[in-house]
C-alpha cells in the first residue's frame, strides 16, 4: 500500500490486483470463522461509488493497518461496517457517506 494504491500480489510476482485508493468510498474487515471460534480467513472489503469493489484476503494485522491508514490519511473513506453505512451505500447516497466519514473523524453530528 502507498498513498495512491493497494497492490495485492496474486500467485507470485506476475499477477497483481491494483486498487486505486481514490476510488474507495467505504472499507471494512470481515473475518470468517469455523464454529464461531477458529478464524479461517480475514479479508479487506472495499466498496467503490460505482457499486463495484473488491475483496483482499490478507492477514488481520495487514487489514487493521490499512483501515488505520484510511482513518488517518484518507479522511473521505468510511471505515468499518454497520447497517446505517450499508443503507447509505446501497441507496447511492454519496453525500451521506461523506458526511458519515466526516462525523466518524470528528465525532460531531451534522449541523
N, C-alpha and C positions, 0 to 999 in steps of 0.2 A: 504494500500500500504506500502510495505517496500522496501528494497534495491533490492530484487530479484523477488517479486511477486506483482501482483494486485489481490486482492481477492474480488469477488463480491458475497455477500450473496443472495441466491435466495429462496424465500418462507421460511424465517426464518433461524435458525442456522443449519438445517440438510443438506441443499444443498448449494453448492458454485461453482462458476466458478473461477478457479485458472489460472491466466495468467502469465507465466514466462516472465519477462521483457527482458531477453536476447534474446528472440525470436522476439521481436518487432523491426521493422525497420522504421516504419512510423506511426505516430499517429496524429489525428486531431479531432476537435469538429464538431458536427453537431447539429443544432437547428431546430426543427420542429415548424412551426408557422401556425396559422389559420388567414386567411385574411391578411397575412404579418404584423400582429400587435401583436397577442396574442401568447406567447410562450406556447407550449403544452408539449414539450419534449426536453431534452438535452442529447446527447449521446457522449461517447468517442469511436471513431472508431480506431481500432488497426489493423495494417497490418503486416503479417509475410513474411519472404523471400519465403516460400513455397506457397504463394498466398492464404493462409488461414488467419484467423484473427477473430476478434470478435467485438461486439458492447456491450458497457455497458451503460445502461440508469441510470444516476445519476444526481445530481444537477449540475447546471452550475458552481457553486463555486468549487465543487469537481473536475469537468473536468478541469477547469482552473488551479487548484492546481497541478493535475497530470501532465498536459502539462508543467507547470513551473518546476516541479521536473525533467522531462525528459530533458528540456533545460539545467538545472544546473548540473545534476548528471549523465545523460546518453547521453553523447555527440554524440554518433553514431546514435541516433534516429532522423529522420527528424520529425520536429514538424510543423503542420499546413498544410492546403490544398492549392494547386494550380495545374494548369494543367501540368506544367513542371514536378512536382513531380509525378503526376499521370502517365504521359507518361513513365518516368523512371521506375516506379514500374511495369506497365503493360508489358514493354519490358523485365523485369527481370534484369535490369541494376543495380546490387548491388553496383558496384564500383561508378557509377554515383550518387546513393543515398548517399553513404558515403561521397563523395566529396561535395554534396549539403549540408549535415549536417555540414561538416567542415566549409563551406562558411557561413552557417547560423549562426554559433557560432562566427566566426572571422570577418565576414563582408568583407573578401578578396576573390577575384576570384582566380581560379587555375592558376598556372604558365604557 
